[in-house]
Amino acid sequence: MKQLIQTLVIILVLTGCQSQKPEQQLKHLEGYWEIKRVEILPDSVREYKYNETVDFFDLTGKEGVRKKVRPQLDGTFQVTEDSENIKIIIEDNELFIYYTTPFDTWKERVIFAEENELKIENEDGMIYHYTRYSPLNIDSEETYEKE
């Protein structure tokens, strides 16, 4: 019984250490993010090998926009028509993104956010796994020799 209690205490301590404060998550939210996979259901995952668009979060304080952008070969981005106004709100010690368009409003919960990894859960329970986008940069002047 004593071992069981010790094991439970260790699990609780480790779980508590892994949770992030919303303020820590907010520091990492801004920038370009590429979807790598989506957990549609607990046993159904969709993997993305290539994305035509990247999500760009642009914040001033706790307000801003999320835009869909298309990476170009020269390292720049083409901005699409897809854009949502966003407001960041901390509720019950969790970070939420509130989206607004002329047609709809919704919110998503930030599960995890670090420098190169982001997880967001939508209102339907789908979890989006993002990685920080690394721009394409192909130098057109560079030549390659055949081996």
Secondary structure, 3 states (H helix, E strand, C coil): CHHHHHHHHHHHHHHHHHCCCHHHHHHHHCEEEEEEEEEEECCEEEECCCCCCEEEEEEECCEEEEEEEEECCCCCEEEEEEEEEEEEEEECCEEEEEEECCCCEEEEEEEEECCCEEEEECCCCCEEEEEECCCCCCCCCCCCCCC
